[in-house]
Amino acid sequence: MDRILEIGHYAAGFCGRLFVQAGHEVVRVESQENTPGWVSTQASELFLHPGKRRIQTRDPDIIAELAEKADVVIAEAAKANELERLHFDQWNTSVKVSITPFGRTGPKCNWHATSNVLLAMGGYTNLMGDAGRAPLTLPGHFVDFESGQYAYTAASACRYARETNSIDVSMLETIMSLSQFTTIKWHCAGEIRSRHGSDFWTVPPSNLFSCKDGWLYVNIVPMFWDAFATFLDHPELIIDERFLTNESRMANRDALNEIIQKILSTMTREIIQQRAIKYRVPLGVVQTFDDILEDAHLLERDYWQQVESDDLDLVHSPALPFRLNKAPRKKHKLTRPEDV
Protein backbone atom coordinates (compact mmCIF):
# COMPACT_ATOMS: atom_id res chain seq x y z
CA MET A 1 0.00 0.00 0.00
CA ASP A 2 1.42 3.39 -1.02
CA ARG A 3 1.07 6.69 0.80
CA ILE A 4 -0.41 9.35 -1.47
CA LEU A 5 -0.42 13.10 -0.85
CA GLU A 6 -3.11 14.97 -2.77
CA ILE A 7 -3.10 18.75 -3.23
CA GLY A 8 -5.55 20.58 -5.45
CA HIS A 9 -9.12 20.59 -6.68
CA TYR A 10 -11.17 18.36 -8.99
CA ALA A 11 -8.36 16.80 -11.05
CA ALA A 12 -6.22 15.97 -8.01
CA GLY A 13 -9.35 14.92 -6.13
CA PHE A 14 -10.34 12.43 -8.80
CA CYS A 15 -6.80 11.08 -8.98
CA GLY A 16 -6.82 10.60 -5.20
CA ARG A 17 -10.19 8.89 -5.44
CA LEU A 18 -8.72 6.32 -7.81
CA PHE A 19 -5.87 5.67 -5.38
CA VAL A 20 -8.29 5.25 -2.44
CA GLN A 21 -10.38 2.73 -4.31
CA ALA A 22 -7.27 0.82 -5.35
CA GLY A 23 -6.49 0.36 -1.65
CA HIS A 24 -3.92 3.08 -0.99
CA GLU A 25 -3.66 5.57 1.89
CA VAL A 26 -4.50 9.10 0.73
CA VAL A 27 -3.95 12.34 2.64
CA ARG A 28 -5.66 15.35 1.07
CA VAL A 29 -4.32 18.85 1.80
CA GLU A 30 -7.05 21.47 1.50
CA SER A 31 -5.00 24.63 1.34
CA GLN A 32 -6.78 26.42 -1.47
CA GLU A 33 -10.10 28.18 -1.89
CA ASN A 34 -12.88 26.09 -3.40
CA THR A 35 -13.24 26.61 -7.14
CA PRO A 36 -16.73 26.80 -8.71
CA GLY A 37 -18.20 23.40 -9.50
CA TRP A 38 -21.08 21.92 -11.46
CA VAL A 39 -22.66 20.60 -8.27
CA SER A 40 -22.63 21.64 -4.62
CA THR A 41 -19.47 21.40 -2.51
CA GLN A 42 -21.13 18.66 -0.45
CA ALA A 43 -21.95 16.61 -3.54
CA SER A 44 -18.38 16.96 -4.86
CA GLU A 45 -16.93 15.89 -1.53
CA LEU A 46 -19.18 12.84 -1.33
CA PHE A 47 -18.05 11.78 -4.80
CA LEU A 48 -14.35 12.63 -4.60
CA HIS A 49 -13.11 12.44 -1.03
CA PRO A 50 -14.50 9.47 0.97
CA GLY A 51 -11.76 7.32 2.44
CA LYS A 52 -9.20 10.14 2.55
CA ARG A 53 -7.65 11.83 5.54
CA ARG A 54 -8.32 15.53 4.99
CA ILE A 55 -6.02 18.23 6.38
CA GLN A 56 -6.46 22.00 6.25
CA THR A 57 -3.21 23.96 6.14
CA ARG A 58 -1.47 26.66 4.12
CA ASP A 59 1.88 26.18 5.80
CA PRO A 60 4.43 25.22 3.11
CA ASP A 61 6.68 23.60 5.72
CA ILE A 62 3.91 21.24 6.85
CA ILE A 63 3.04 20.43 3.23
CA ALA A 64 6.73 19.75 2.48
CA GLU A 65 6.93 17.47 5.53
CA LEU A 66 3.89 15.52 4.32
CA ALA A 67 5.43 15.28 0.84
CA GLU A 68 8.64 13.79 2.29
CA LYS A 69 6.59 11.01 3.93
CA ALA A 70 4.61 10.20 0.78
CA ASP A 71 5.38 7.70 -1.97
CA VAL A 72 3.38 9.74 -4.51
CA VAL A 73 2.45 13.43 -4.57
CA ILE A 74 -0.36 14.68 -6.81
CA ALA A 75 -0.25 18.50 -6.94
CA GLU A 76 -2.76 20.45 -9.01
CA ALA A 77 -2.36 24.19 -9.49
CA ALA A 78 -3.99 26.94 -11.53
CA LYS A 79 -0.61 28.05 -12.94
CA ALA A 80 2.91 26.66 -13.13
CA ASN A 81 4.40 29.30 -10.83
CA GLU A 82 2.04 28.27 -8.02
CA LEU A 83 3.93 24.96 -7.85
CA GLU A 84 7.19 26.89 -7.56
CA ARG A 85 5.80 28.76 -4.55
CA LEU A 86 5.10 25.36 -2.96
CA HIS A 87 8.76 24.36 -3.64
CA PHE A 88 7.43 21.35 -5.56
CA ASP A 89 10.80 20.65 -7.21
CA GLN A 90 12.59 20.47 -3.86
CA TRP A 91 10.43 17.65 -2.51
CA ASN A 92 12.19 14.28 -2.48
CA THR A 93 9.09 12.18 -3.05
CA SER A 94 9.69 9.17 -5.31
CA VAL A 95 6.89 10.04 -7.74
CA LYS A 96 5.66 13.61 -8.12
CA VAL A 97 2.82 14.53 -10.47
CA SER A 98 1.86 18.10 -11.34
CA ILE A 99 -1.46 18.92 -13.01
CA THR A 100 -1.85 22.40 -14.52
CA PRO A 101 -3.95 23.82 -17.38
CA PHE A 102 -1.02 24.16 -19.83
CA GLY A 103 1.82 22.21 -18.23
CA ARG A 104 4.86 23.62 -16.48
CA THR A 105 6.69 24.94 -19.55
CA GLY A 106 5.87 26.90 -22.67
CA PRO A 107 4.51 30.42 -23.26
CA LYS A 108 1.09 29.64 -21.76
CA CYS A 109 2.27 27.87 -18.58
CA ASN A 110 1.06 30.74 -16.37
CA TRP A 111 -2.13 31.57 -18.25
CA HIS A 112 -5.42 31.30 -16.40
CA ALA A 113 -7.94 28.79 -17.78
CA THR A 114 -11.09 26.89 -16.88
CA SER A 115 -12.39 23.61 -18.31
CA ASN A 116 -14.64 25.43 -20.79
CA VAL A 117 -11.73 27.57 -21.99
CA LEU A 118 -9.55 24.48 -22.49
CA LEU A 119 -12.33 22.69 -24.38
CA ALA A 120 -12.63 25.69 -26.70
CA MET A 121 -8.86 25.89 -27.25
CA GLY A 122 -8.69 22.14 -27.88
CA GLY A 123 -11.33 22.24 -30.63
CA TYR A 124 -14.02 20.32 -28.73
CA THR A 125 -16.44 23.24 -28.51
CA ASN A 126 -16.38 23.74 -32.27
CA LEU A 127 -17.80 20.23 -32.78
CA MET A 128 -20.74 20.41 -30.35
CA GLY A 129 -24.18 21.77 -31.10
CA ASP A 130 -26.44 22.17 -34.11
CA ALA A 131 -25.16 23.20 -37.52
CA GLY A 132 -25.52 26.92 -38.15
CA ARG A 133 -25.98 27.72 -34.45
CA ALA A 134 -23.60 28.71 -31.67
CA PRO A 135 -21.34 25.91 -30.49
CA LEU A 136 -21.89 24.26 -27.12
CA THR A 137 -19.53 23.00 -24.44
CA LEU A 138 -19.32 19.86 -22.32
CA PRO A 139 -20.88 20.14 -18.87
CA GLY A 140 -19.32 18.75 -15.71
CA HIS A 141 -15.67 18.12 -14.92
CA PHE A 142 -14.65 16.12 -17.99
CA VAL A 143 -11.29 17.89 -18.37
CA ASP A 144 -10.46 17.66 -14.65
CA PHE A 145 -11.33 13.98 -14.32
CA GLU A 146 -9.54 12.94 -17.51
CA SER A 147 -6.42 14.80 -16.33
CA GLY A 148 -6.68 13.13 -12.92
CA GLN A 149 -7.02 9.75 -14.59
CA TYR A 150 -3.84 10.34 -16.63
CA ALA A 151 -2.03 11.38 -13.45
CA TYR A 152 -3.15 8.18 -11.70
CA THR A 153 -2.10 6.01 -14.64
CA ALA A 154 1.34 7.61 -15.00
CA ALA A 155 2.05 7.57 -11.24
CA SER A 156 0.91 3.95 -10.91
CA ALA A 157 3.13 2.92 -13.83
CA CYS A 158 6.15 4.54 -12.16
CA ARG A 159 5.43 2.82 -8.86
CA TYR A 160 4.98 -0.52 -10.60
CA ALA A 161 8.30 -0.06 -12.43
CA ARG A 162 9.97 1.16 -9.22
CA GLU A 163 11.04 4.33 -10.99
CA THR A 164 11.57 7.78 -9.49
CA ASN A 165 9.96 10.39 -11.70
CA SER A 166 8.48 13.87 -11.91
CA ILE A 167 5.42 13.83 -14.17
CA ASP A 168 4.00 16.94 -15.84
CA VAL A 169 0.30 16.64 -16.83
CA SER A 170 -1.15 19.37 -19.05
CA MET A 171 -4.94 19.60 -19.13
CA LEU A 172 -4.88 21.05 -22.65
CA GLU A 173 -2.70 18.19 -23.87
CA THR A 174 -4.95 15.72 -22.07
CA ILE A 175 -7.98 16.69 -24.13
CA MET A 176 -5.89 16.95 -27.31
CA SER A 177 -4.79 13.34 -26.77
CA LEU A 178 -8.44 12.25 -26.95
CA SER A 179 -9.19 13.84 -30.34
CA GLN A 180 -8.03 10.84 -32.36
CA PHE A 181 -11.17 10.59 -34.51
CA THR A 182 -11.03 14.26 -35.43
CA THR A 183 -7.33 14.25 -36.35
CA ILE A 184 -7.49 10.92 -38.21
CA LYS A 185 -10.45 12.11 -40.30
CA TRP A 186 -8.34 15.09 -41.39
CA HIS A 187 -5.07 13.27 -42.05
CA CYS A 188 -6.57 10.21 -43.77
CA ALA A 189 -9.62 11.63 -45.53
CA GLY A 190 -9.02 15.38 -45.67
CA GLU A 191 -12.30 15.93 -43.82
CA ILE A 192 -12.84 18.62 -41.18
CA ARG A 193 -15.52 17.62 -38.70
CA SER A 194 -18.41 20.01 -38.13
CA ARG A 195 -21.46 20.35 -35.88
CA HIS A 196 -24.45 18.13 -36.59
CA GLY A 197 -26.33 18.10 -33.29
CA SER A 198 -26.98 14.55 -32.08
CA ASP A 199 -26.28 13.06 -35.53
CA PHE A 200 -22.92 11.24 -35.66
CA TRP A 201 -23.12 12.03 -39.38
CA THR A 202 -20.54 9.71 -40.97
CA VAL A 203 -22.39 6.43 -40.25
CA PRO A 204 -26.14 6.88 -40.65
CA PRO A 205 -28.41 6.10 -39.01
CA SER A 206 -26.73 7.34 -35.83
CA ASN A 207 -29.04 9.77 -34.09
CA LEU A 208 -31.63 10.39 -31.40
CA PHE A 209 -35.19 9.28 -32.16
CA SER A 210 -38.37 9.63 -30.14
CA CYS A 211 -40.57 6.65 -29.33
CA LYS A 212 -43.96 6.19 -27.69
CA ASP A 213 -42.75 6.91 -24.16
CA GLY A 214 -39.31 8.50 -24.46
CA TRP A 215 -36.16 8.70 -26.54
CA LEU A 216 -33.46 6.38 -27.79
CA TYR A 217 -30.11 6.61 -29.56
CA VAL A 218 -29.03 4.29 -32.33
CA ASN A 219 -25.51 3.98 -33.73
CA ILE A 220 -25.62 1.72 -36.77
CA VAL A 221 -22.22 1.25 -38.33
CA PRO A 222 -22.30 -0.66 -41.66
CA MET A 223 -21.88 -4.15 -40.15
CA PHE A 224 -25.16 -3.71 -38.23
CA TRP A 225 -27.28 -2.34 -41.09
CA ASP A 226 -28.90 -5.63 -42.11
CA ALA A 227 -29.74 -6.50 -38.50
CA PHE A 228 -31.16 -3.03 -37.92
CA ALA A 229 -33.46 -3.25 -40.95
CA THR A 230 -34.74 -6.58 -39.57
CA PHE A 231 -35.14 -4.99 -36.12
CA LEU A 232 -37.39 -2.37 -37.75
CA ASP A 233 -39.41 -5.22 -39.31
CA HIS A 234 -38.65 -3.74 -42.74
CA PRO A 235 -36.05 -6.10 -44.29
CA GLU A 236 -36.82 -4.62 -47.71
CA LEU A 237 -34.68 -1.63 -46.67
CA ILE A 238 -31.63 -3.87 -47.09
CA ILE A 239 -32.12 -3.97 -50.87
CA ASP A 240 -33.48 -0.44 -51.23
CA GLU A 241 -31.10 1.30 -53.67
CA ARG A 242 -31.13 4.45 -51.55
CA PHE A 243 -29.64 2.59 -48.59
CA LEU A 244 -27.40 -0.11 -50.10
CA THR A 245 -24.11 1.35 -48.82
CA ASN A 246 -22.99 3.71 -46.07
CA GLU A 247 -22.34 6.36 -48.74
CA SER A 248 -25.86 6.02 -50.18
CA ARG A 249 -27.35 6.13 -46.68
CA MET A 250 -25.43 9.37 -46.06
CA ALA A 251 -26.77 10.83 -49.30
CA ASN A 252 -30.33 9.87 -48.34
CA ARG A 253 -30.12 10.37 -44.57
CA ASP A 254 -33.23 12.58 -44.31
CA ALA A 255 -35.43 10.00 -46.01
CA LEU A 256 -33.93 7.23 -43.90
CA ASN A 257 -34.37 9.12 -40.64
CA GLU A 258 -37.99 9.86 -41.54
CA ILE A 259 -38.69 6.15 -42.12
CA ILE A 260 -37.01 5.16 -38.86
CA GLN A 261 -38.81 7.83 -36.85
CA LYS A 262 -42.20 6.77 -38.19
CA ILE A 263 -41.58 3.15 -37.17
CA LEU A 264 -40.10 3.84 -33.74
CA SER A 265 -42.81 6.32 -32.78
CA THR A 266 -45.26 3.38 -32.55
CA MET A 267 -43.11 1.40 -30.05
CA THR A 268 -42.47 1.72 -26.33
CA ARG A 269 -38.99 1.78 -24.82
CA GLU A 270 -39.50 -1.70 -23.37
CA ILE A 271 -40.45 -3.22 -26.72
CA ILE A 272 -37.55 -1.43 -28.42
CA GLN A 273 -35.09 -2.81 -25.88
CA GLN A 274 -36.45 -6.34 -26.29
CA ARG A 275 -36.17 -6.15 -30.07
CA ALA A 276 -32.66 -4.66 -29.88
CA ILE A 277 -31.53 -7.64 -27.78
CA LYS A 278 -33.26 -10.10 -30.10
CA TYR A 279 -31.73 -8.69 -33.29
CA ARG A 280 -28.44 -7.67 -31.66
CA VAL A 281 -28.23 -4.03 -32.66
CA PRO A 282 -26.39 -1.25 -30.76
CA LEU A 283 -29.19 0.84 -29.35
CA GLY A 284 -29.89 2.44 -25.98
CA VAL A 285 -32.99 4.09 -24.60
CA VAL A 286 -32.48 7.43 -22.87
CA GLN A 287 -32.76 6.67 -19.16
CA THR A 288 -33.81 8.93 -16.32
CA PHE A 289 -31.64 9.16 -13.23
CA ASP A 290 -34.07 6.87 -11.37
CA ASP A 291 -33.77 4.36 -14.22
CA ILE A 292 -29.98 4.35 -13.90
CA LEU A 293 -30.06 3.83 -10.13
CA GLU A 294 -32.30 0.79 -10.63
CA ASP A 295 -30.52 -0.57 -13.70
CA ALA A 296 -30.46 -4.37 -13.29
CA HIS A 297 -27.08 -4.75 -14.97
CA LEU A 298 -25.36 -2.23 -12.69
CA LEU A 299 -27.05 -3.69 -9.61
CA GLU A 300 -25.94 -7.22 -10.42
CA ARG A 301 -22.37 -6.01 -10.87
CA ASP A 302 -22.54 -4.22 -7.51
CA TYR A 303 -21.58 -0.94 -9.16
CA TRP A 304 -22.96 1.41 -6.51
CA GLN A 305 -20.77 1.81 -3.43
CA GLN A 306 -21.88 3.04 -0.02
CA VAL A 307 -20.47 6.23 1.46
CA GLU A 308 -20.81 7.17 5.11
CA SER A 309 -20.89 10.81 6.18
CA ASP A 310 -21.25 12.69 9.45
CA ASP A 311 -23.85 14.95 7.85
CA LEU A 312 -25.98 12.51 5.83
CA ASP A 313 -27.36 9.01 6.02
CA LEU A 314 -25.74 6.34 3.90
CA VAL A 315 -25.21 7.58 0.33
CA HIS A 316 -24.89 5.49 -2.83
CA SER A 317 -22.10 6.71 -5.08
CA PRO A 318 -20.59 5.49 -8.36
CA ALA A 319 -17.72 3.05 -7.90
CA LEU A 320 -14.79 2.61 -10.26
CA PRO A 321 -15.35 1.08 -13.70
CA PHE A 322 -12.71 -1.55 -12.90
CA ARG A 323 -12.28 -4.00 -10.05
CA LEU A 324 -9.02 -5.58 -8.82
CA ASN A 325 -9.10 -9.35 -8.32
CA LYS A 326 -12.91 -9.36 -8.06
CA ALA A 327 -12.65 -7.62 -4.69
CA PRO A 328 -16.00 -6.51 -3.22
CA ARG A 329 -16.86 -2.82 -3.21
CA LYS A 330 -15.63 -1.14 -0.04
CA LYS A 331 -17.65 1.17 2.15
CA HIS A 332 -15.82 4.49 2.63
CA LYS A 333 -16.45 7.37 5.03
CA LEU A 334 -16.24 11.08 4.27
CA THR A 335 -14.49 12.72 7.21
CA ARG A 336 -14.27 16.40 8.09
CA PRO A 337 -10.95 18.22 7.47
CA GLU A 338 -8.48 18.43 10.37
CA ASP A 339 -6.82 21.78 11.14
CA VAL A 340 -3.02 21.41 11.27
C-alpha positions as semicolon CSV with decimal commas, in nm:
position;residue;x (nm);y (nm);z (nm)
1;M;0,000;0,000;0,000
2;D;0,142;0,339;-0,102
3;R;0,107;0,669;0,080
4;I;-0,041;0,935;-0,147
5;L;-0,042;1,310;-0,085
6;E;-0,311;1,497;-0,277
7;I;-0,310;1,875;-0,323
8;G;-0,555;2,058;-0,545
9;H;-0,912;2,059;-0,668
10;Y;-1,117;1,836;-0,899
11;A;-0,836;1,680;-1,105
12;A;-0,622;1,597;-0,801
13;G;-0,935;1,492;-0,613
14;F;-1,034;1,243;-0,880
15;C;-0,680;1,108;-0,898
16;G;-0,682;1,060;-0,520
17;R;-1,019;0,889;-0,544
18;L;-0,872;0,632;-0,781
19;F;-0,587;0,567;-0,538
20;V;-0,829;0,525;-0,244
21;Q;-1,038;0,273;-0,431
22;A;-0,727;0,082;-0,535
23;G;-0,649;0,036;-0,165
24;H;-0,392;0,308;-0,099
25;E;-0,366;0,557;0,189
26;V;-0,450;0,910;0,073
27;V;-0,395;1,234;0,264
28;R;-0,566;1,535;0,107
29;V;-0,432;1,885;0,180
30;E;-0,705;2,147;0,150
31;S;-0,500;2,463;0,134
32;Q;-0,678;2,642;-0,147
33;E;-1,010;2,818;-0,189
34;N;-1,288;2,609;-0,340
35;T;-1,324;2,661;-0,714
36;P;-1,673;2,680;-0,871
37;G;-1,820;2,340;-0,950
38;W;-2,108;2,192;-1,146
39;V;-2,266;2,060;-0,827
40;S;-2,263;2,164;-0,462
41;T;-1,947;2,140;-0,251
42;Q;-2,113;1,866;-0,045
43;A;-2,195;1,661;-0,354
44;S;-1,838;1,696;-0,486
45;E;-1,693;1,589;-0,153
46;L;-1,918;1,284;-0,133
47;F;-1,805;1,178;-0,480
48;L;-1,435;1,263;-0,460
49;H;-1,311;1,244;-0,103
50;P;-1,450;0,947;0,097
51;G;-1,176;0,732;0,244
52;K;-0,920;1,014;0,255
53;R;-0,765;1,183;0,554
54;R;-0,832;1,553;0,499
55;I;-0,602;1,823;0,638
56;Q;-0,646;2,200;0,625
57;T;-0,321;2,396;0,614
58;R;-0,147;2,666;0,412
59;D;0,188;2,618;0,580
60;P;0,443;2,522;0,311
61;D;0,668;2,360;0,572
62;I;0,391;2,124;0,685
63;I;0,304;2,043;0,323
64;A;0,673;1,975;0,248
65;E;0,693;1,747;0,553
66;L;0,389;1,552;0,432
67;A;0,543;1,528;0,084
68;E;0,864;1,379;0,229
69;K;0,659;1,101;0,393
70;A;0,461;1,020;0,078
71;D;0,538;0,770;-0,197
72;V;0,338;0,974;-0,451
73;V;0,245;1,343;-0,457
74;I;-0,036;1,468;-0,681
75;A;-0,025;1,850;-0,694
76;E;-0,276;2,045;-0,901
77;A;-0,236;2,419;-0,949
78;A;-0,399;2,694;-1,153
79;K;-0,061;2,805;-1,294
80;A;0,291;2,666;-1,313
81;N;0,440;2,930;-1,083
82;E;0,204;2,827;-0,802
83;L;0,393;2,496;-0,785
84;E;0,719;2,689;-0,756
85;R;0,580;2,876;-0,455
86;L;0,510;2,536;-0,296
87;H;0,876;2,436;-0,364
88;F;0,743;2,135;-0,556
89;D;1,080;2,065;-0,721
90;Q;1,259;2,047;-0,386
91;W;1,043;1,765;-0,251
92;N;1,219;1,428;-0,248
93;T;0,909;1,218;-0,305
94;S;0,969;0,917;-0,531
95;V;0,689;1,004;-0,774
96;K;0,566;1,361;-0,812
97;V;0,282;1,453;-1,047
98;S;0,186;1,810;-1,134
99;I;-0,146;1,892;-1,301
100;T;-0,185;2,240;-1,452
101;P;-0,395;2,382;-1,738
102;F;-0,102;2,416;-1,983
103;G;0,182;2,221;-1,823
104;R;0,486;2,362;-1,648
105;T;0,669;2,494;-1,955
106;G;0,587;2,690;-2,267
107;P;0,451;3,042;-2,326
108;K;0,109;2,964;-2,176
109;C;0,227;2,787;-1,858
110;N;0,106;3,074;-1,637
111;W;-0,213;3,157;-1,825
112;H;-0,542;3,130;-1,640
113;A;-0,794;2,879;-1,778
114;T;-1,109;2,689;-1,688
115;S;-1,239;2,361;-1,831
116;N;-1,464;2,543;-2,079
117;V;-1,173;2,757;-2,199
118;L;-0,955;2,448;-2,249
119;L;-1,233;2,269;-2,438
120;A;-1,263;2,569;-2,670
121;M;-0,886;2,589;-2,725
122;G;-0,869;2,214;-2,788
123;G;-1,133;2,224;-3,063
124;Y;-1,402;2,032;-2,873
125;T;-1,644;2,324;-2,851
126;N;-1,638;2,374;-3,227
127;L;-1,780;2,023;-3,278
128;M;-2,074;2,041;-3,035
129;G;-2,418;2,177;-3,110
130;D;-2,644;2,217;-3,411
131;A;-2,516;2,320;-3,752
132;G;-2,552;2,692;-3,815
133;R;-2,598;2,772;-3,445
134;A;-2,360;2,871;-3,167
135;P;-2,134;2,591;-3,049
136;L;-2,189;2,426;-2,712
137;T;-1,953;2,300;-2,444
138;L;-1,932;1,986;-2,232
139;P;-2,088;2,014;-1,887
140;G;-1,932;1,875;-1,571
141;H;-1,567;1,812;-1,492
142;F;-1,465;1,612;-1,799
143;V;-1,129;1,789;-1,837
144;D;-1,046;1,766;-1,465
145;F;-1,133;1,398;-1,432
146;E;-0,954;1,294;-1,751
147;S;-0,642;1,480;-1,633
148;G;-0,668;1,313;-1,292
149;Q;-0,702;0,975;-1,459
150;Y;-0,384;1,034;-1,663
151;A;-0,203;1,138;-1,345
152;Y;-0,315;0,818;-1,170
153;T;-0,210;0,601;-1,464
154;A;0,134;0,761;-1,500
155;A;0,205;0,757;-1,124
156;S;0,091;0,395;-1,091
157;A;0,313;0,292;-1,383
158;C;0,615;0,454;-1,216
159;R;0,543;0,282;-0,886
160;Y;0,498;-0,052;-1,060
161;A;0,830;-0,006;-1,243
162;R;0,997;0,116;-0,922
163;E;1,104;0,433;-1,099
164;T;1,157;0,778;-0,949
165;N;0,996;1,039;-1,170
166;S;0,848;1,387;-1,191
167;I;0,542;1,383;-1,417
168;D;0,400;1,694;-1,584
169;V;0,030;1,664;-1,683
170;S;-0,115;1,937;-1,905
171;M;-0,494;1,960;-1,913
172;L;-0,488;2,105;-2,265
173;E;-0,270;1,819;-2,387
174;T;-0,495;1,572;-2,207
175;I;-0,798;1,669;-2,413
176;M;-0,589;1,695;-2,731
177;S;-0,479;1,334;-2,677
178;L;-0,844;1,225;-2,695
179;S;-0,919;1,384;-3,034
180;Q;-0,803;1,084;-3,236
181;F;-1,117;1,059;-3,451
182;T;-1,103;1,426;-3,543
183;T;-0,733;1,425;-3,635
184;I;-0,749;1,092;-3,821
185;K;-1,045;1,211;-4,030
186;W;-0,834;1,509;-4,139
187;H;-0,507;1,327;-4,205
188;C;-0,657;1,021;-4,377
189;A;-0,962;1,163;-4,553
190;G;-0,902;1,538;-4,567
191;E;-1,230;1,593;-4,382
192;I;-1,284;1,862;-4,118
193;R;-1,552;1,762;-3,870
194;S;-1,841;2,001;-3,813
195;R;-2,146;2,035;-3,588
196;H;-2,445;1,813;-3,659
197;G;-2,633;1,810;-3,329
198;S;-2,698;1,455;-3,208
199;D;-2,628;1,306;-3,553
200;F;-2,292;1,124;-3,566
201;W;-2,312;1,203;-3,938
202;T;-2,054;0,971;-4,097
203;V;-2,239;0,643;-4,025
204;P;-2,614;0,688;-4,065
205;P;-2,841;0,610;-3,901
206;S;-2,673;0,734;-3,583
207;N;-2,904;0,977;-3,409
208;L;-3,163;1,039;-3,140
209;F;-3,519;0,928;-3,216
210;S;-3,837;0,963;-3,014
211;C;-4,057;0,665;-2,933
212;K;-4,396;0,619;-2,769
213;D;-4,275;0,691;-2,416
214;G;-3,931;0,850;-2,446
215;W;-3,616;0,870;-2,654
216;L;-3,346;0,638;-2,779
217;Y;-3,011;0,661;-2,956
218;V;-2,903;0,429;-3,233
219;N;-2,551;0,398;-3,373
220;I;-2,562;0,172;-3,677
221;V;-2,222;0,125;-3,833
222;P;-2,230;-0,066;-4,166
223;M;-2,188;-0,415;-4,015
224;F;-2,516;-0,371;-3,823
225;W;-2,728;-0,234;-4,109
226;D;-2,890;-0,563;-4,211
227;A;-2,974;-0,650;-3,850
228;F;-3,116;-0,303;-3,792
229;A;-3,346;-0,325;-4,095
230;T;-3,474;-0,658;-3,957
231;F;-3,514;-0,499;-3,612
232;L;-3,739;-0,237;-3,775
233;D;-3,941;-0,522;-3,931
234;H;-3,865;-0,374;-4,274
235;P;-3,605;-0,610;-4,429
236;E;-3,682;-0,462;-4,771
237;L;-3,468;-0,163;-4,667
238;I;-3,163;-0,387;-4,709
239;I;-3,212;-0,397;-5,087
240;D;-3,348;-0,044;-5,123
241;E;-3,110;0,130;-5,367
242;R;-3,113;0,445;-5,155
243;F;-2,964;0,259;-4,859
244;L;-2,740;-0,011;-5,010
245;T;-2,411;0,135;-4,882
246;N;-2,299;0,371;-4,607
247;E;-2,234;0,636;-4,874
248;S;-2,586;0,602;-5,018
249;R;-2,735;0,613;-4,668
250;M;-2,543;0,937;-4,606
251;A;-2,677;1,083;-4,930
252;N;-3,033;0,987;-4,834
253;R;-3,012;1,037;-4,457
254;D;-3,323;1,258;-4,431
255;A;-3,543;1,000;-4,601
256;L;-3,393;0,723;-4,390
257;N;-3,437;0,912;-4,064
258;E;-3,799;0,986;-4,154
259;I;-3,869;0,615;-4,212
260;I;-3,701;0,516;-3,886
261;Q;-3,881;0,783;-3,685
262;K;-4,220;0,677;-3,819
263;I;-4,158;0,315;-3,717
264;L;-4,010;0,384;-3,374
265;S;-4,281;0,632;-3,278
266;T;-4,526;0,338;-3,255
267;M;-4,311;0,140;-3,005
268;T;-4,247;0,172;-2,633
269;R;-3,899;0,178;-2,482
270;E;-3,950;-0,170;-2,337
271;I;-4,045;-0,322;-2,672
272;I;-3,755;-0,143;-2,842
273;Q;-3,509;-0,281;-2,588
274;Q;-3,645;-0,634;-2,629
275;R;-3,617;-0,615;-3,007
276;A;-3,266;-0,466;-2,988
277;I;-3,153;-0,764;-2,778
278;K;-3,326;-1,010;-3,010
279;Y;-3,173;-0,869;-3,329
280;R;-2,844;-0,767;-3,166
281;V;-2,823;-0,403;-3,266
282;P;-2,639;-0,125;-3,076
283;L;-2,919;0,084;-2,935
284;G;-2,989;0,244;-2,598
285;V;-3,299;0,409;-2,460
286;V;-3,248;0,743;-2,287
287;Q;-3,276;0,667;-1,916
288;T;-3,381;0,893;-1,632
289;F;-3,164;0,916;-1,323
290;D;-3,407;0,687;-1,137
291;D;-3,377;0,436;-1,422
292;I;-2,998;0,435;-1,390
293;L;-3,006;0,383;-1,013
294;E;-3,230;0,079;-1,063
295;D;-3,052;-0,057;-1,370
296;A;-3,046;-0,437;-1,329
297;H;-2,708;-0,475;-1,497
298;L;-2,536;-0,223;-1,269
299;L;-2,705;-0,369;-0,961
300;E;-2,594;-0,722;-1,042
301;R;-2,237;-0,601;-1,087
302;D;-2,254;-0,422;-0,751
303;Y;-2,158;-0,094;-0,916
304;W;-2,296;0,141;-0,651
305;Q;-2,077;0,181;-0,343
306;Q;-2,188;0,304;-0,002
307;V;-2,047;0,623;0,146
308;E;-2,081;0,717;0,511
309;S;-2,089;1,081;0,618
310;D;-2,125;1,269;0,945
311;D;-2,385;1,495;0,785
312;L;-2,598;1,251;0,583
313;D;-2,736;0,901;0,602
314;L;-2,574;0,634;0,390
315;V;-2,521;0,758;0,033
316;H;-2,489;0,549;-0,283
317;S;-2,210;0,671;-0,508
318;P;-2,059;0,549;-0,836
319;A;-1,772;0,305;-0,790
320;L;-1,479;0,261;-1,026
321;P;-1,535;0,108;-1,370
322;F;-1,271;-0,155;-1,290
323;R;-1,228;-0,400;-1,005
324;L;-0,902;-0,558;-0,882
325;N;-0,910;-0,935;-0,832
326;K;-1,291;-0,936;-0,806
327;A;-1,265;-0,762;-0,469
328;P;-1,600;-0,651;-0,322
329;R;-1,686;-0,282;-0,321
330;K;-1,563;-0,114;-0,004
331;K;-1,765;0,117;0,215
332;H;-1,582;0,449;0,263
333;K;-1,645;0,737;0,503
334;L;-1,624;1,108;0,427
335;T;-1,449;1,272;0,721
336;R;-1,427;1,640;0,809
337;P;-1,095;1,822;0,747
338;E;-0,848;1,843;1,037
339;D;-0,682;2,178;1,114
340;V;-0,302;2,141;1,127
